[in-house]
């Protein structure tokens, strides 16, 4: 038996077909509500519902007193809602961690060719601040977040930067809700991982940079798996079978051809 498409989804599809058929682009205005509802053969309440859902997806933009216009496509709404769809689901967090590792390890070597002297200096300052905090058994969320933002901004890829920030925010929340006690050795190891990444960048050692980033993610995977062990022991072994292989991935140069500017 075929699944019935919800009315608002059907309306969404009709509006998008209308935009495509009329070849409407960024900034183009859609017809007034009454006219568009008549052309599409749907009620005005249904049209309004469909428009609201498309606006939440960033496909159209309603301007008070002016009408509805086609928006530039953006992943922003998807990115912003992703943490809420993941929630505290360990399987989804594990999946996201795999994606994060593959993405970051895949592009990390490109940083060597693009990063400025000023950003190198800032990364070293942040890594040392993290190490100092760790040795005093203090966390360093602010420095960690700035480190990752600084690391990738030289690639001039806004979408990548948004994803990196999203991943960091999600796993910051994961750490806050973690069943793992914060220990000095873990903090210091994490800080040292960041310092190793900086040193590889300063040397211009792409292969070493990838290995340093892999080491960092291996530790992240280990902490994630420990949290699963304490929160849900029966599920931990199954999750580890999916997560562990990625920590050994060698993606050196795999994505070097990606255009970043």
N, C-alpha and C positions, 0 to 999 in steps of 0.2 A: 504494500500500500504506500503510495507516494506521500511524502511529508508535505503538509500544507505550508506554503510560505506565508509568514505573518504579514498583515496588511501594510504595516509601516515599511517592511523590507521591500514589498512589491512596489510601494510608492517611491522608495529610494531608487529602485531600478528604473522606473519610468522617468523620473526626473533626470537621472544620469544619461539615459538613452536620448532624452530631449536635448541635453547639453551637447552630446556627441553628434547627434543628427544635425543640429544647427551650427555645429563647429564653433561653439562659444568658448572663449578663452579667458585668461586671467583678466578680471576687471569688467567683463561683459555683463550686462544686466539681463536678468530673466524677466519674462513678461509679468504684468501684475497678477496677483493671486487669482482673481476671478477668471481672467483670460487663460492662464496656465491650467487651472483646474478643468476648464471646459475642453481645452485642447487635449489634455491627457485622459479625459473621461473619468475623473475621480472627484470626490467631494472636497470641498474646501478644508474641512477639519482634517481629512486624511492627508491633504497636501501640506497643511501646516505641520502635522506630525512628522511627515517625511522630511520636510525642510529643516526642522529642528534637529533631527538625527544627522542629516548631512552637514549641518552647521557644526555639530559637536565633533564631526570627523574632519572638519576643516576644508570641506569641499565647496561649500557656499558660505557667503557672509551676508547677514541681514543688517542693513544700515537704517537706523530709525529715520522715518520720514522720506527715505529715498527708494528703498526696495531691496531686492535680493540680488547679489552679484556672485559671479564665479570667483573662487579664491585660488591662490597658488597652492598646489598640493604640498603638504608638509606631513612628516611623520610625528610631529610634536604631540598631537593628541593621543596617538598610539603609544608613544614613549611614556607620556605622563600617566597613562592608565595602566601600564604594564605592571608596576609594583603592586597595585591593588588586585590584579588578576592572579598574581603569584601568591600573595599572602604568606602564610606560614607553611605551605605545602612543601615538604622536603624534596619530593620528586621534581617539582617545578623548579625549586631552587637549584637542585643538582643539574637539571637541564640548562638553566641559565648560566650556571658556573662553567659548564662545558663550552657554551657559546662565547662567554666572556674570554675564556682562556684561548680558544681558537682565534678569536678576533685580535686580541691584544698581541699574542705571540706572532700572529701572521703579519702584523704591520710594524712591530717594534724595531726591526732593523732599519727601516726607512728614516727613523728619527736621526740617525747618525749623519745623514746627508742634508738635513734641513734645520736642525736645532741651532739656535743662536748662542753666542758666548754668554749673554745675559741669562738665558734660560738654564744653561749648564750650571752657572754659578748659583742660581736660585734652587735648582734641584739639590745641589750639594748642601746648601744651607738647610734645606728642609730635611734631608736625610740625617744630617748631624743633629738637628733639633729633635728628630724622632729617636735617635740613638740615646741622646742625653735624657729624654723623658723616660725611655725604657729602663735605663740604668737607675732611675729614681722611682721605678715601678709606677709610672704615670702613663696613661693612654695618650694618643696623639692623633685623634681623628681629624682635627683641622689641618694639621700638616700633611697627613696622608691624602686627604682630599685635594689639597692644593698641589701636591706632588703629581698626582695622576693627571690633573687638569693641565699642569705645566708641561708634562711629558709629551702629550699628544697635540698640543695646540700648534706646534710648529708645522704640522702636516696640513694646516689650513683646510680641514674637513669638518664643517660644522656638525654634520650628522654623526660622524665618528666621535666627536667631542661630547655630543649629547648622550650617545650610547655609553661611552666610558663613564660619564657622570651618573647615568642611570644605574649602571652596574655597581658603582661604588656606593650609591645611596641604598640600593637593595641589600648589599652585603654588610653595610654598616648597621642596618636594621637587624640583619640576621645575627651579627655579632652581639648586639645589645640584648637580643632575646636568647642568646646562646646558653647552652647548659654547661659550657666550658668555663671554668674559673680563669680569670686573667692572671697569668703567671709571668714573672719577670723574664724567664728564659724565652717564652713565646714572644713577648713584646720585643725583646732584644734581637731575636732571630729575624723577626719581621723588619725591624729597622735596618739590620745589617743587609737584608735582601735588597732594600731600597738603595743603600749605599753602594752595593756591588753593581747595581744597574747604572748608577751615576758613573762609576769608575769605568765601566765598559764603554759608555757613551764618550767620556773624555778621551779614551784611548782610540776611539774610532773603530772598535772591534765589534763588527756586526755579529759574527758567530758567537762571541763571548756574551754579547748583549742578549741574544736569544736564549742562551743557556742560563744566564742569570735570571731572566724572566720566567723560564721554565721552572727553575728552582723555587722562585717566589710562589708560583702557582701550585707547585707540589706541596708546599707548606699550607697554602690556603685549602687545598683539597683535604689534607690531613686534618686540619681543624674542623672542617665541615663534617668529615666522617666521624670524628670524635664526638661532635655534637649529636650526630644521629645515633651513635652507640648509646649515649646516655639518655636520649629522649625516646628512642624507639629501637631497642636492641634487635628484634626480629627482622626489621626492615634494613638494618645497616649493611648486612652482607650483600643483599641484592643491589642496593644502591652503589656500593663500592665496586661491584662488577662492571657497572656502567661508567663510573667516574674515574677510576684509577688509571685506565689506559691513556687518557688524555694527558695526564701529568708526564707521560713519557714521549709525547708527540715531538717530532723534530720537524718544525715548520720553517726552518731557516730558508729565507729567500722565496718561500712559496708564493707570497703576495707582493714581491718587489715590483711587479709591473703595474700595480694599481696606481692610477693617476690621483695625485693628492693636491693638486693646485690648478 
